[in-house]
């Protein structure tokens, strides 16, 4: 069974290569050039561009790539599962469904399930990793799809950004929601609700918002000691490591993974973003 995922999962390139997952890159537009996320751009150059006042833009994965991949799958006779970035944050899911219908007309035996994860960054990445684990365990496409949907539905996202204006400019949160931002060291706390980014609180200073994330984990997390928790960061590894130490001390999870936020998500979230992902309902199997 083939698994497809797009670059907004913020998993490293090596993950795709080592786990037989097909990467579908979103596209990043910077300095009048278009780049394929992960494979065609150095993410650190994106952060540098933003810090210098630039505003990269993003676009969904190429319809031509979906057509190529889905036709190839149909001809192979294999089954496929595409787990997509939240449809509330990108048009990639809708494009995939449109191309799937087109290919299905020509190849009626095409066996492909497309799941709208309603997740972002490593919340999405953890869902993809679980799909790989389930495939290795020998589950069927239908079984994996059902468990992936359940896993995605229970994935919590809590994050803070240096400046909400980045998200507001890109239309990822409303300008009315972009309260105060970096003024007076006020740090927003946001989460993902049905695939949308929603600011929920604001706190004075990074330390207070980090402690509040721990509170939220305690309030909403299920059996955190049995989970792998993920942290993604906007080119601020020191703060991510500090957050990891706090999580390890308080909850003793199986592991805490840290990854850099990739170019597509970074273009909207900006440098200094800190995001934590975990389950509010731990799967029983």
QUINORNOR-V250548 format. One record per residue. RES is the residue in three letters. PHI is phi in whole degrees, 0 to 359 (999 if undefined). PSI is psi in radians with two decimals (none if undefined). Layout:
res	phi	psi
RES	PHI	PSI
RES	PHI	PSI
//
This chain:
res	phi	psi
UNK	999	2.33
UNK	266	2.40
UNK	246	2.34
UNK	241	2.48
UNK	210	2.65
UNK	259	2.98
UNK	290	-0.22
UNK	289	-0.04
UNK	287	-0.25
UNK	57	0.47
UNK	274	2.56
UNK	291	2.76
UNK	305	-0.64
UNK	299	-0.56
UNK	300	-0.79
UNK	297	-0.74
UNK	292	-0.69
UNK	277	-0.33
UNK	242	0.25
UNK	54	0.85
UNK	245	2.32
UNK	275	2.14
UNK	276	2.28
UNK	247	1.78
UNK	286	2.32
UNK	286	2.99
UNK	243	2.47
UNK	242	2.32
UNK	247	2.14
UNK	208	2.33
UNK	53	0.74
UNK	62	0.35
UNK	238	2.66
UNK	249	2.36
UNK	232	2.58
UNK	276	2.16
UNK	303	2.53
UNK	73	-0.93
UNK	268	-0.33
UNK	236	0.17
UNK	208	2.52
UNK	272	2.01
UNK	300	-0.57
UNK	296	-0.49
UNK	289	-0.52
UNK	293	-0.80
UNK	298	-0.70
UNK	296	-0.73
UNK	299	-0.77
UNK	294	-0.76
UNK	297	-0.46
UNK	272	0.13
UNK	99	0.01
UNK	284	2.81
UNK	227	1.56
UNK	294	2.65
UNK	243	2.82
UNK	231	2.76
UNK	220	2.82
UNK	292	2.95
UNK	299	2.65
UNK	293	2.24
UNK	302	-0.60
UNK	297	-0.64
UNK	293	-0.75
UNK	301	-0.77
UNK	300	-0.79
UNK	298	-0.81
UNK	291	-0.75
UNK	288	-0.62
UNK	294	-0.71
UNK	298	-0.73
UNK	297	-0.79
UNK	300	-0.76
UNK	291	-0.53
UNK	286	-0.43
UNK	80	0.02
UNK	280	2.92
UNK	266	2.73
UNK	219	2.67
UNK	226	2.05
UNK	253	2.07
UNK	260	2.08
UNK	255	2.61
UNK	306	2.60
UNK	314	2.24
UNK	294	-0.28
UNK	280	-0.21
UNK	243	-0.20
UNK	205	2.68
UNK	273	0.07
UNK	299	-0.73
UNK	300	-0.83
UNK	298	-0.70
UNK	296	-0.74
UNK	299	-0.75
UNK	296	-0.72
UNK	298	-0.80
UNK	292	-0.64
UNK	302	-0.82
UNK	298	-0.68
UNK	296	-0.80
UNK	290	-0.63
UNK	298	-0.57
UNK	296	-0.68
UNK	278	-0.57
UNK	233	1.46
UNK	299	-0.37
UNK	273	0.06
UNK	304	2.20
UNK	247	1.63
UNK	220	2.26
UNK	250	2.31
UNK	246	2.17
UNK	246	2.18
UNK	277	1.85
UNK	292	-0.45
UNK	57	0.37
UNK	241	2.92
UNK	217	2.78
UNK	50	-2.40
UNK	286	-0.21
UNK	297	-0.77
UNK	295	-0.75
UNK	301	-0.72
UNK	296	-0.63
UNK	295	-0.74
UNK	297	-0.75
UNK	297	-0.65
UNK	294	-0.67
UNK	299	-0.71
UNK	297	-0.75
UNK	299	-0.75
UNK	292	-0.63
UNK	297	-0.75
UNK	295	-0.49
UNK	281	-0.09
UNK	89	0.27
UNK	288	2.76
UNK	282	2.92
UNK	302	-0.79
UNK	297	-0.72
UNK	295	-0.77
UNK	296	-0.77
UNK	300	-0.76
UNK	297	-0.78
UNK	290	-0.60
UNK	296	-0.77
UNK	299	-0.75
UNK	295	-0.76
UNK	299	-0.79
UNK	295	-0.69
UNK	298	-0.52
UNK	256	0.23
UNK	275	2.10
UNK	270	2.48
UNK	234	2.11
UNK	233	2.29
UNK	207	2.80
UNK	229	2.63
UNK	234	2.75
UNK	290	-0.63
UNK	210	1.98
UNK	293	-0.29
UNK	301	-0.57
UNK	301	-0.83
UNK	292	-0.66
UNK	295	-0.74
UNK	298	-0.64
UNK	274	0.05
UNK	76	0.23
UNK	277	-0.43
UNK	225	2.70
UNK	289	2.68
UNK	298	-0.57
UNK	296	-0.54
UNK	280	-0.33
UNK	283	1.14
UNK	285	2.19
UNK	61	-0.78
UNK	62	-2.24
UNK	279	-0.02
UNK	298	2.37
UNK	53	0.57
UNK	60	0.43
UNK	282	2.19
UNK	247	2.20
UNK	280	2.61
UNK	246	2.21
UNK	236	2.81
UNK	217	-3.13
UNK	250	2.20
UNK	235	1.97
UNK	51	0.74
UNK	86	-0.11
UNK	256	2.63
UNK	276	2.20
UNK	229	2.03
UNK	292	2.31
UNK	242	-0.51
UNK	210	2.92
UNK	222	2.51
UNK	223	2.67
UNK	272	1.89
UNK	96	2.61
UNK	297	-0.71
UNK	300	-0.73
UNK	293	-0.69
UNK	290	-0.57
UNK	293	-0.72
UNK	294	-0.61
UNK	292	-0.60
UNK	298	-0.70
UNK	300	-0.74
UNK	300	-0.78
UNK	296	-0.67
UNK	298	-0.75
UNK	294	-0.65
UNK	289	-0.68
UNK	249	-0.35
UNK	287	2.64
UNK	239	2.09
UNK	50	0.98
UNK	299	-0.49
UNK	292	-0.31
UNK	262	0.08
UNK	253	2.76
UNK	263	2.08
UNK	260	2.52
UNK	241	2.52
UNK	233	2.25
UNK	243	2.61
UNK	220	2.65
UNK	267	1.24
UNK	58	0.81
UNK	216	1.20
UNK	297	-0.62
UNK	300	-0.77
UNK	292	-0.66
UNK	298	-0.72
UNK	294	-0.65
UNK	295	-0.74
UNK	296	-0.70
UNK	300	-0.79
UNK	299	-0.70
UNK	296	-0.73
UNK	293	-0.76
UNK	298	-0.74
UNK	294	-0.71
UNK	277	-0.66
UNK	242	-0.25
UNK	46	0.96
UNK	291	2.96
UNK	303	-0.74
UNK	195	2.79
UNK	233	2.05
UNK	265	2.47
UNK	236	2.27
UNK	222	2.64
UNK	288	2.39
UNK	293	2.26
UNK	285	3.09
UNK	299	-0.73
UNK	295	-0.83
UNK	288	-0.69
UNK	299	-0.55
UNK	300	-0.44
UNK	255	-0.63
UNK	277	-0.59
UNK	84	2.95
UNK	297	2.65
UNK	85	0.01
UNK	292	2.48
UNK	227	2.15
UNK	228	2.46
UNK	234	2.41
UNK	227	2.36
UNK	197	2.99
UNK	262	2.43
UNK	267	-0.11
UNK	215	1.99
UNK	283	2.29
UNK	299	2.55
UNK	276	-0.28
UNK	210	none
//
